[in-house]
Amino acid sequence: MVSDRSSAPIGMFDSGLGGLTVARAVIDLLPHEDLVYFGDTARTPYGPRPPQQIREFGLEIMDLLVEENVKMIVVACNSVDVTVGVDVHERYGVPIVSVIEPGVKAGIGATRNRRLGMIGTVATVESRAYDVAVERTKANVFFESRSCPKFVDFVERGDTTSDALLAAAEDYLTPLKELDIDTLILGCTHYPLLSGVIQYVMGDDVVLISSAEATANEVYAQLLDTDRLNRAERPGHQRFMLSGEPESGGELGRRFLGPEFGHAEHRPWEAAA
Ligand code: DGL
């Protein structure tokens, strides 16, 4: 059942815990909104999978969120975002917020030498969705992207500082650094959790763009425009569902999001079907 009531929760999902970077920004900006977050930790990572399968997983999760009566869906996963089109907006009848356009807008606004980079999963980079979004702005900037296939696994393991991670970052990012880009879009919602190592390798002069804040602004704008803002005075309530064992995800969830993560519900696919 679809709900458009302003008191209904916002639905949000990712292949795992990376989307919590977007959840954090939404909670900070809209503290009165209720939130239902689904992390598909049993099937992460999505990035190396074929686009058709990523799309099917995304639709499965959006079906589940709509069953929870959400008033909006935030696709906090670039790899899914690049596989869904306008048809999805029609399918669900609730506003669907993308992470790509807000990130591109912020990147274009930040570059000073008009040389923009993006890093993401294989699925995101190969889709060329960011290339198209950059072209659509007609901003006339140089744009280059690179996939960083190992990054998501590091995050899901809770490794944000190891030597192996630094070596992988040097390997992935050095070619972009040599292109003299001054702004780098983190085109995967897991990557803001690696911003220490990414900034270290790229150097202090390069601006890192996390789409989290820009996406939260877009959530506010669309709630306002569609008359769905929750005007309640009380603090919002957050629910977190993970398809994998919450024992492993729970502790990391608190580390990545903060105390609001609390208790994570286990929603294995068999039970959710
Ligand atoms: N956080 C995801 C994204 O923004 C997911 C990556 C993955 O599971 O590979 O693309």
py3Dmol code that shows the C-alpha trace and the ligand (Angstrom):
import py3Dmol

protein = """\
ATOM      1  CA  MET A   1       0.000   0.000   0.000  1.00  0.00           C
ATOM      2  CA  VAL A   2       1.309   3.437  -0.914  1.00  0.00           C
ATOM      3  CA  SER A   3       1.026   6.250   1.579  1.00  0.00           C
ATOM      4  CA  ASP A   4       1.442   9.956   0.982  1.00  0.00           C
ATOM      5  CA  ARG A   5       0.694  11.023   4.534  1.00  0.00           C
ATOM      6  CA  SER A   6       3.178  13.525   5.900  1.00  0.00           C
ATOM      7  CA  SER A   7       3.484  11.413   9.052  1.00  0.00           C
ATOM      8  CA  ALA A   8       4.638   8.333   7.109  1.00  0.00           C
ATOM      9  CA  PRO A   9       8.341   7.433   7.228  1.00  0.00           C
ATOM     10  CA  ILE A  10      10.928   8.106   4.560  1.00  0.00           C
ATOM     11  CA  GLY A  11      12.244   4.843   3.055  1.00  0.00           C
ATOM     12  CA  MET A  12      15.927   4.529   2.216  1.00  0.00           C
ATOM     13  CA  PHE A  13      18.131   1.672   1.090  1.00  0.00           C
ATOM     14  CA  ASP A  14      21.590   0.597   0.034  1.00  0.00           C
ATOM     15  CA  SER A  15      23.364  -2.668  -0.749  1.00  0.00           C
ATOM     16  CA  GLY A  16      24.740  -2.493   2.782  1.00  0.00           C
ATOM     17  CA  LEU A  17      25.836   0.087   5.309  1.00  0.00           C
ATOM     18  CA  GLY A  18      27.212   2.760   2.950  1.00  0.00           C
ATOM     19  CA  GLY A  19      23.800   4.406   2.630  1.00  0.00           C
ATOM     20  CA  LEU A  20      24.050   5.264   6.329  1.00  0.00           C
ATOM     21  CA  THR A  21      26.140   8.259   5.189  1.00  0.00           C
ATOM     22  CA  VAL A  22      22.990   9.548   3.484  1.00  0.00           C
ATOM     23  CA  ALA A  23      20.823   8.543   6.467  1.00  0.00           C
ATOM     24  CA  ARG A  24      23.082  10.579   8.785  1.00  0.00           C
ATOM     25  CA  ALA A  25      22.678  13.683   6.604  1.00  0.00           C
ATOM     26  CA  VAL A  26      18.878  13.250   6.381  1.00  0.00           C
ATOM     27  CA  ILE A  27      18.522  12.765  10.163  1.00  0.00           C
ATOM     28  CA  ASP A  28      20.648  15.882  10.790  1.00  0.00           C
ATOM     29  CA  LEU A  29      18.666  18.011   8.344  1.00  0.00           C
ATOM     30  CA  LEU A  30      15.187  16.622   9.057  1.00  0.00           C
ATOM     31  CA  PRO A  31      15.174  15.508  12.709  1.00  0.00           C
ATOM     32  CA  HIS A  32      11.364  15.218  12.883  1.00  0.00           C
ATOM     33  CA  GLU A  33      11.095  12.704  10.042  1.00  0.00           C
ATOM     34  CA  ASP A  34      10.699   8.985  10.671  1.00  0.00           C
ATOM     35  CA  LEU A  35      13.040   6.783   8.649  1.00  0.00           C
ATOM     36  CA  VAL A  36      13.041   3.146   7.565  1.00  0.00           C
ATOM     37  CA  TYR A  37      16.439   2.030   6.273  1.00  0.00           C
ATOM     38  CA  PHE A  38      17.079  -1.280   4.531  1.00  0.00           C
ATOM     39  CA  GLY A  39      20.660  -2.536   4.076  1.00  0.00           C
ATOM     40  CA  ASP A  40      21.011  -5.597   1.858  1.00  0.00           C
ATOM     41  CA  THR A  41      24.039  -6.817   3.800  1.00  0.00           C
ATOM     42  CA  ALA A  42      23.358 -10.454   2.798  1.00  0.00           C
ATOM     43  CA  ARG A  43      23.911  -9.617  -0.890  1.00  0.00           C
ATOM     44  CA  THR A  44      26.516  -6.842  -0.720  1.00  0.00           C
ATOM     45  CA  PRO A  45      28.435  -5.833  -2.790  1.00  0.00           C
ATOM     46  CA  TYR A  46      26.217  -4.906  -5.730  1.00  0.00           C
ATOM     47  CA  GLY A  47      28.895  -3.126  -7.781  1.00  0.00           C
ATOM     48  CA  PRO A  48      30.407  -6.193  -9.504  1.00  0.00           C
ATOM     49  CA  ARG A  49      26.968  -7.665 -10.401  1.00  0.00           C
ATOM     50  CA  PRO A  50      25.261  -7.392 -13.824  1.00  0.00           C
ATOM     51  CA  PRO A  51      23.012  -4.301 -14.155  1.00  0.00           C
ATOM     52  CA  GLN A  52      19.839  -6.380 -14.635  1.00  0.00           C
ATOM     53  CA  GLN A  53      20.401  -8.198 -11.335  1.00  0.00           C
ATOM     54  CA  ILE A  54      21.177  -4.963  -9.477  1.00  0.00           C
ATOM     55  CA  ARG A  55      17.931  -3.519 -10.823  1.00  0.00           C
ATOM     56  CA  GLU A  56      15.958  -6.595  -9.693  1.00  0.00           C
ATOM     57  CA  PHE A  57      17.450  -6.344  -6.194  1.00  0.00           C
ATOM     58  CA  GLY A  58      16.619  -2.631  -6.103  1.00  0.00           C
ATOM     59  CA  LEU A  59      12.993  -3.232  -7.133  1.00  0.00           C
ATOM     60  CA  GLU A  60      12.668  -6.007  -4.554  1.00  0.00           C
ATOM     61  CA  ILE A  61      13.785  -3.612  -1.814  1.00  0.00           C
ATOM     62  CA  MET A  62      11.582  -0.779  -3.065  1.00  0.00           C
ATOM     63  CA  ASP A  63       8.592  -3.175  -3.023  1.00  0.00           C
ATOM     64  CA  LEU A  64       9.441  -4.013   0.583  1.00  0.00           C
ATOM     65  CA  LEU A  65       9.719  -0.334   1.557  1.00  0.00           C
ATOM     66  CA  VAL A  66       6.395   0.515  -0.089  1.00  0.00           C
ATOM     67  CA  GLU A  67       4.855  -2.300   1.981  1.00  0.00           C
ATOM     68  CA  GLU A  68       6.131  -0.368   4.992  1.00  0.00           C
ATOM     69  CA  ASN A  69       3.972   2.583   3.844  1.00  0.00           C
ATOM     70  CA  VAL A  70       6.836   4.966   3.135  1.00  0.00           C
ATOM     71  CA  LYS A  71       6.010   8.390   1.684  1.00  0.00           C
ATOM     72  CA  MET A  72       9.264   8.670  -0.313  1.00  0.00           C
ATOM     73  CA  ILE A  73      12.109   6.384  -1.361  1.00  0.00           C
ATOM     74  CA  VAL A  74      15.722   7.558  -1.221  1.00  0.00           C
ATOM     75  CA  VAL A  75      17.942   5.379  -3.400  1.00  0.00           C
ATOM     76  CA  ALA A  76      21.078   5.678  -1.242  1.00  0.00           C
ATOM     77  CA  CYS A  77      22.976   3.413  -3.616  1.00  0.00           C
ATOM     78  CA  ASN A  78      24.485   4.713  -6.840  1.00  0.00           C
ATOM     79  CA  SER A  79      24.772   1.199  -8.260  1.00  0.00           C
ATOM     80  CA  VAL A  80      20.977   0.808  -8.092  1.00  0.00           C
ATOM     81  CA  ASP A  81      20.325   4.407  -9.050  1.00  0.00           C
ATOM     82  CA  VAL A  82      22.065   3.915 -12.417  1.00  0.00           C
ATOM     83  CA  THR A  83      19.847   0.921 -13.255  1.00  0.00           C
ATOM     84  CA  VAL A  84      16.434   2.439 -12.546  1.00  0.00           C
ATOM     85  CA  GLY A  85      14.653   4.849 -14.843  1.00  0.00           C
ATOM     86  CA  VAL A  86      11.520   6.932 -15.005  1.00  0.00           C
ATOM     87  CA  ASP A  87       9.391   3.767 -15.087  1.00  0.00           C
ATOM     88  CA  VAL A  88      10.257   3.200 -11.436  1.00  0.00           C
ATOM     89  CA  HIS A  89       8.782   6.561 -10.474  1.00  0.00           C
ATOM     90  CA  GLU A  90       5.527   5.527 -12.149  1.00  0.00           C
ATOM     91  CA  ARG A  91       5.584   2.051 -10.584  1.00  0.00           C
ATOM     92  CA  TYR A  92       5.592   3.272  -6.992  1.00  0.00           C
ATOM     93  CA  GLY A  93       3.647   6.522  -6.985  1.00  0.00           C
ATOM     94  CA  VAL A  94       5.849   8.103  -4.298  1.00  0.00           C
ATOM     95  CA  PRO A  95       8.717  10.531  -4.925  1.00  0.00           C
ATOM     96  CA  ILE A  96      12.008   8.723  -5.562  1.00  0.00           C
ATOM     97  CA  VAL A  97      15.162  10.634  -4.694  1.00  0.00           C
ATOM     98  CA  SER A  98      18.373   9.869  -6.574  1.00  0.00           C
ATOM     99  CA  VAL A  99      21.921  10.409  -5.302  1.00  0.00           C
ATOM    100  CA  ILE A 100      23.478  11.121  -8.713  1.00  0.00           C
ATOM    101  CA  GLU A 101      22.110  14.547  -9.693  1.00  0.00           C
ATOM    102  CA  PRO A 102      22.687  16.117  -6.237  1.00  0.00           C
ATOM    103  CA  GLY A 103      26.313  14.886  -6.293  1.00  0.00           C
ATOM    104  CA  VAL A 104      26.930  16.164  -9.827  1.00  0.00           C
ATOM    105  CA  LYS A 105      25.411  19.552  -8.984  1.00  0.00           C
ATOM    106  CA  ALA A 106      27.637  19.871  -5.911  1.00  0.00           C
ATOM    107  CA  GLY A 107      30.729  18.785  -7.895  1.00  0.00           C
ATOM    108  CA  ILE A 108      30.125  21.288 -10.696  1.00  0.00           C
ATOM    109  CA  GLY A 109      29.608  24.002  -8.100  1.00  0.00           C
ATOM    110  CA  ALA A 110      32.881  23.173  -6.342  1.00  0.00           C
ATOM    111  CA  THR A 111      35.408  22.818  -9.170  1.00  0.00           C
ATOM    112  CA  ARG A 112      37.665  25.820  -9.736  1.00  0.00           C
ATOM    113  CA  ASN A 113      39.822  24.521 -12.597  1.00  0.00           C
ATOM    114  CA  ARG A 114      36.825  22.836 -14.306  1.00  0.00           C
ATOM    115  CA  ARG A 115      38.403  19.380 -14.018  1.00  0.00           C
ATOM    116  CA  LEU A 116      36.055  17.008 -12.257  1.00  0.00           C
ATOM    117  CA  GLY A 117      36.580  13.373 -11.251  1.00  0.00           C
ATOM    118  CA  MET A 118      34.270  10.666  -9.935  1.00  0.00           C
ATOM    119  CA  ILE A 119      34.961   7.322  -8.285  1.00  0.00           C
ATOM    120  CA  GLY A 120      32.333   4.602  -7.950  1.00  0.00           C
ATOM    121  CA  THR A 121      31.623   0.912  -8.331  1.00  0.00           C
ATOM    122  CA  VAL A 122      32.148  -0.944 -11.615  1.00  0.00           C
ATOM    123  CA  ALA A 123      28.372  -0.883 -12.234  1.00  0.00           C
ATOM    124  CA  THR A 124      28.175   2.875 -11.695  1.00  0.00           C
ATOM    125  CA  VAL A 125      31.224   3.788 -13.773  1.00  0.00           C
ATOM    126  CA  GLU A 126      30.343   1.445 -16.646  1.00  0.00           C
ATOM    127  CA  SER A 127      26.767   2.752 -16.802  1.00  0.00           C
ATOM    128  CA  ARG A 128      28.150   6.214 -17.712  1.00  0.00           C
ATOM    129  CA  ALA A 129      25.199   7.708 -15.824  1.00  0.00           C
ATOM    130  CA  TYR A 130      27.469  10.337 -14.248  1.00  0.00           C
ATOM    131  CA  ASP A 131      28.951  11.251 -17.658  1.00  0.00           C
ATOM    132  CA  VAL A 132      25.404  11.808 -18.936  1.00  0.00           C
ATOM    133  CA  ALA A 133      24.406  13.794 -15.832  1.00  0.00           C
ATOM    134  CA  VAL A 134      27.499  16.013 -16.157  1.00  0.00           C
ATOM    135  CA  GLU A 135      26.800  16.604 -19.873  1.00  0.00           C
ATOM    136  CA  ARG A 136      23.203  17.448 -19.087  1.00  0.00           C
ATOM    137  CA  THR A 137      24.336  20.384 -16.931  1.00  0.00           C
ATOM    138  CA  LYS A 138      26.073  21.893 -20.021  1.00  0.00           C
ATOM    139  CA  ALA A 139      28.749  23.083 -17.604  1.00  0.00           C
ATOM    140  CA  ASN A 140      31.610  22.444 -20.036  1.00  0.00           C
ATOM    141  CA  VAL A 141      33.926  20.657 -17.587  1.00  0.00           C
ATOM    142  CA  PHE A 142      36.512  17.948 -18.162  1.00  0.00           C
ATOM    143  CA  PHE A 143      35.172  14.750 -16.525  1.00  0.00           C
ATOM    144  CA  GLU A 144      36.885  11.434 -15.790  1.00  0.00           C
ATOM    145  CA  SER A 145      35.743   8.492 -13.667  1.00  0.00           C
ATOM    146  CA  ARG A 146      37.327   5.364 -12.236  1.00  0.00           C
ATOM    147  CA  SER A 147      35.974   2.321 -10.456  1.00  0.00           C
ATOM    148  CA  CYS A 148      37.401   1.228  -7.111  1.00  0.00           C
ATOM    149  CA  PRO A 149      36.071  -2.341  -6.839  1.00  0.00           C
ATOM    150  CA  LYS A 150      37.695  -3.246  -3.513  1.00  0.00           C
ATOM    151  CA  PHE A 151      36.535  -0.188  -1.540  1.00  0.00           C
ATOM    152  CA  VAL A 152      33.032  -1.445  -0.631  1.00  0.00           C
ATOM    153  CA  ASP A 153      34.400  -4.695   0.817  1.00  0.00           C
ATOM    154  CA  PHE A 154      36.830  -2.740   2.998  1.00  0.00           C
ATOM    155  CA  VAL A 155      33.962  -0.655   4.405  1.00  0.00           C
ATOM    156  CA  GLU A 156      31.635  -3.611   4.986  1.00  0.00           C
ATOM    157  CA  ARG A 157      34.477  -5.303   6.908  1.00  0.00           C
ATOM    158  CA  GLY A 158      34.864  -2.141   9.011  1.00  0.00           C
ATOM    159  CA  ASP A 159      38.370  -1.510   7.647  1.00  0.00           C
ATOM    160  CA  THR A 160      38.816   2.218   7.027  1.00  0.00           C
ATOM    161  CA  THR A 161      42.536   2.588   7.911  1.00  0.00           C
ATOM    162  CA  SER A 162      44.658  -0.464   6.974  1.00  0.00           C
ATOM    163  CA  ASP A 163      47.839  -0.530   4.864  1.00  0.00           C
ATOM    164  CA  ALA A 164      46.041  -2.762   2.354  1.00  0.00           C
ATOM    165  CA  LEU A 165      43.357  -0.082   1.968  1.00  0.00           C
ATOM    166  CA  LEU A 166      45.993   2.633   1.484  1.00  0.00           C
ATOM    167  CA  ALA A 167      47.706   0.526  -1.194  1.00  0.00           C
ATOM    168  CA  ALA A 168      44.384  -0.010  -3.008  1.00  0.00           C
ATOM    169  CA  ALA A 169      43.599   3.718  -2.783  1.00  0.00           C
ATOM    170  CA  GLU A 170      46.990   4.637  -4.255  1.00  0.00           C
ATOM    171  CA  ASP A 171      46.430   2.203  -7.063  1.00  0.00           C
ATOM    172  CA  TYR A 172      42.940   3.493  -7.914  1.00  0.00           C
ATOM    173  CA  LEU A 173      43.458   7.211  -7.363  1.00  0.00           C
ATOM    174  CA  THR A 174      46.942   7.991  -8.707  1.00  0.00           C
ATOM    175  CA  PRO A 175      45.733   8.079 -12.359  1.00  0.00           C
ATOM    176  CA  LEU A 176      43.034  10.611 -11.397  1.00  0.00           C
ATOM    177  CA  LYS A 177      45.504  12.684  -9.407  1.00  0.00           C
ATOM    178  CA  GLU A 178      47.754  12.844 -12.473  1.00  0.00           C
ATOM    179  CA  LEU A 179      44.854  14.295 -14.476  1.00  0.00           C
ATOM    180  CA  ASP A 180      44.946  17.376 -12.255  1.00  0.00           C
ATOM    181  CA  ILE A 181      41.310  17.184 -11.229  1.00  0.00           C
ATOM    182  CA  ASP A 182      40.542  19.554  -8.342  1.00  0.00           C
ATOM    183  CA  THR A 183      37.179  18.059  -7.308  1.00  0.00           C
ATOM    184  CA  LEU A 184      36.326  14.394  -6.789  1.00  0.00           C
ATOM    185  CA  ILE A 185      32.748  13.139  -6.490  1.00  0.00           C
ATOM    186  CA  LEU A 186      32.420  10.124  -4.209  1.00  0.00           C
ATOM    187  CA  GLY A 187      29.977   8.291  -6.480  1.00  0.00           C
ATOM    188  CA  CYS A 188      29.342   5.467  -4.035  1.00  0.00           C
ATOM    189  CA  THR A 189      27.660   6.032  -0.700  1.00  0.00           C
ATOM    190  CA  HIS A 190      30.243   3.816   1.031  1.00  0.00           C
ATOM    191  CA  TYR A 191      33.144   6.068   0.058  1.00  0.00           C
ATOM    192  CA  PRO A 192      32.599   8.997   2.477  1.00  0.00           C
ATOM    193  CA  LEU A 193      33.550   6.455   5.178  1.00  0.00           C
ATOM    194  CA  LEU A 194      36.960   6.232   3.453  1.00  0.00           C
ATOM    195  CA  SER A 195      37.429   9.992   3.025  1.00  0.00           C
ATOM    196  CA  GLY A 196      40.518   9.982   5.292  1.00  0.00           C
ATOM    197  CA  VAL A 197      42.520   7.741   2.995  1.00  0.00           C
ATOM    198  CA  ILE A 198      41.010   9.213  -0.204  1.00  0.00           C
ATOM    199  CA  GLN A 199      41.896  12.776   0.863  1.00  0.00           C
ATOM    200  CA  TYR A 200      45.400  11.637   1.923  1.00  0.00           C
ATOM    201  CA  VAL A 201      46.107  10.133  -1.490  1.00  0.00           C
ATOM    202  CA  MET A 202      44.470  12.911  -3.551  1.00  0.00           C
ATOM    203  CA  GLY A 203      46.062  15.698  -1.494  1.00  0.00           C
ATOM    204  CA  ASP A 204      44.550  18.551   0.494  1.00  0.00           C
ATOM    205  CA  ASP A 205      43.869  20.727  -2.553  1.00  0.00           C
ATOM    206  CA  VAL A 206      41.302  18.328  -3.960  1.00  0.00           C
ATOM    207  CA  VAL A 207      37.717  18.861  -2.790  1.00  0.00           C
ATOM    208  CA  LEU A 208      35.860  15.618  -2.019  1.00  0.00           C
ATOM    209  CA  ILE A 209      32.130  15.682  -2.721  1.00  0.00           C
ATOM    210  CA  SER A 210      29.908  13.365  -0.726  1.00  0.00           C
ATOM    211  CA  SER A 211      26.433  13.297  -2.190  1.00  0.00           C
ATOM    212  CA  ALA A 212      24.979  12.733   1.304  1.00  0.00           C
ATOM    213  CA  GLU A 213      24.354  16.382   2.231  1.00  0.00           C
ATOM    214  CA  ALA A 214      23.259  17.345  -1.281  1.00  0.00           C
ATOM    215  CA  THR A 215      20.829  14.398  -1.308  1.00  0.00           C
ATOM    216  CA  ALA A 216      19.421  15.411   2.090  1.00  0.00           C
ATOM    217  CA  ASN A 217      18.738  18.891   0.658  1.00  0.00           C
ATOM    218  CA  GLU A 218      16.907  17.256  -2.242  1.00  0.00           C
ATOM    219  CA  VAL A 219      14.850  15.142   0.207  1.00  0.00           C
ATOM    220  CA  TYR A 220      13.776  18.325   1.994  1.00  0.00           C
ATOM    221  CA  ALA A 221      12.908  20.076  -1.291  1.00  0.00           C
ATOM    222  CA  GLN A 222      10.813  17.166  -2.585  1.00  0.00           C
ATOM    223  CA  LEU A 223       8.995  16.688   0.737  1.00  0.00           C
ATOM    224  CA  LEU A 224       8.160  20.387   0.760  1.00  0.00           C
ATOM    225  CA  ASP A 225       7.080  20.480  -2.884  1.00  0.00           C
ATOM    226  CA  THR A 226       4.814  17.429  -2.501  1.00  0.00           C
ATOM    227  CA  ASP A 227       3.374  18.517   0.854  1.00  0.00           C
ATOM    228  CA  ARG A 228       4.880  15.567   2.721  1.00  0.00           C
ATOM    229  CA  LEU A 229       7.017  17.327   5.343  1.00  0.00           C
ATOM    230  CA  ASN A 230       6.401  15.995   8.847  1.00  0.00           C
ATOM    231  CA  ARG A 231       5.425  18.999  10.967  1.00  0.00           C
ATOM    232  CA  ALA A 232       5.445  17.053  14.253  1.00  0.00           C
ATOM    233  CA  GLU A 233       7.437  18.579  17.117  1.00  0.00           C
ATOM    234  CA  ARG A 234       8.688  15.233  18.435  1.00  0.00           C
ATOM    235  CA  PRO A 235      12.009  13.712  17.347  1.00  0.00           C
ATOM    236  CA  GLY A 236      11.798  11.292  14.433  1.00  0.00           C
ATOM    237  CA  HIS A 237      12.048   7.539  14.914  1.00  0.00           C
ATOM    238  CA  GLN A 238      14.506   5.471  12.902  1.00  0.00           C
ATOM    239  CA  ARG A 239      14.206   1.773  12.021  1.00  0.00           C
ATOM    240  CA  PHE A 240      17.028  -0.215  10.491  1.00  0.00           C
ATOM    241  CA  MET A 241      16.572  -3.530   8.724  1.00  0.00           C
ATOM    242  CA  LEU A 242      19.421  -5.694   7.484  1.00  0.00           C
ATOM    243  CA  SER A 243      19.083  -8.769   5.279  1.00  0.00           C
ATOM    244  CA  GLY A 244      22.275 -10.226   6.780  1.00  0.00           C
ATOM    245  CA  GLU A 245      22.961 -11.086  10.403  1.00  0.00           C
ATOM    246  CA  PRO A 246      22.528  -7.918  12.506  1.00  0.00           C
ATOM    247  CA  GLU A 247      25.234  -9.135  14.909  1.00  0.00           C
ATOM    248  CA  SER A 248      27.851  -8.253  12.342  1.00  0.00           C
ATOM    249  CA  GLY A 249      26.038  -5.196  10.962  1.00  0.00           C
ATOM    250  CA  GLY A 250      24.810  -3.737  14.240  1.00  0.00           C
ATOM    251  CA  GLU A 251      28.141  -2.708  15.663  1.00  0.00           C
ATOM    252  CA  LEU A 252      29.333  -1.219  12.376  1.00  0.00           C
ATOM    253  CA  GLY A 253      26.022   0.535  11.916  1.00  0.00           C
ATOM    254  CA  ARG A 254      26.480   2.367  15.211  1.00  0.00           C
ATOM    255  CA  ARG A 255      30.042   3.237  14.247  1.00  0.00           C
ATOM    256  CA  PHE A 256      29.008   4.609  10.845  1.00  0.00           C
ATOM    257  CA  LEU A 257      25.714   6.292  11.772  1.00  0.00           C
ATOM    258  CA  GLY A 258      25.858   6.936  15.498  1.00  0.00           C
ATOM    259  CA  PRO A 259      23.614   6.035  18.448  1.00  0.00           C
ATOM    260  CA  GLU A 260      20.387   6.278  16.431  1.00  0.00           C
ATOM    261  CA  PHE A 261      21.306   2.943  14.815  1.00  0.00           C
ATOM    262  CA  GLY A 262      20.274   1.241  18.051  1.00  0.00           C
ATOM    263  CA  HIS A 263      18.838  -2.136  17.334  1.00  0.00           C
ATOM    264  CA  ALA A 264      18.843  -3.510  13.771  1.00  0.00           C
ATOM    265  CA  GLU A 265      16.046  -5.858  12.714  1.00  0.00           C
ATOM    266  CA  HIS A 266      17.017  -8.965  10.780  1.00  0.00           C
ATOM    267  CA  ARG A 267      14.982  -9.179   7.539  1.00  0.00           C
ATOM    268  CA  PRO A 268      16.327 -12.180   5.623  1.00  0.00           C
ATOM    269  CA  TRP A 269      14.867 -12.478   2.138  1.00  0.00           C
ATOM    270  CA  GLU A 270      12.878 -15.654   2.864  1.00  0.00           C
ATOM    271  CA  ALA A 271      11.022 -13.944   5.698  1.00  0.00           C
ATOM    272  CA  ALA A 272      10.592 -10.680   3.806  1.00  0.00           C
ATOM    273  CA  ALA A 273       9.027 -12.379   0.738  1.00  0.00           C
TER     274      ALA A 273
END
"""
ligand_1 = """\
10
DGL
N 26.802 2.101 -1.702
C 26.691 1.575 -3.018
C 26.739 2.589 -4.090
O 26.499 3.743 -3.799
C 27.054 0.227 -3.196
C 27.978 -0.492 -3.582
C 28.121 -1.953 -3.715
O 27.403 -2.695 -3.046
O 28.954 -2.336 -4.517
O 27.018 2.301 -5.219
"""
view = py3Dmol.view(width=600, height=400)
view.addModel(protein, "pdb")
view.setStyle({"model": 0}, {"cartoon": {"style": "trace"}})
view.addModel(ligand_1, "xyz")
view.setStyle({"model": 1}, {"stick": {}})
view.zoomTo()
view.show()
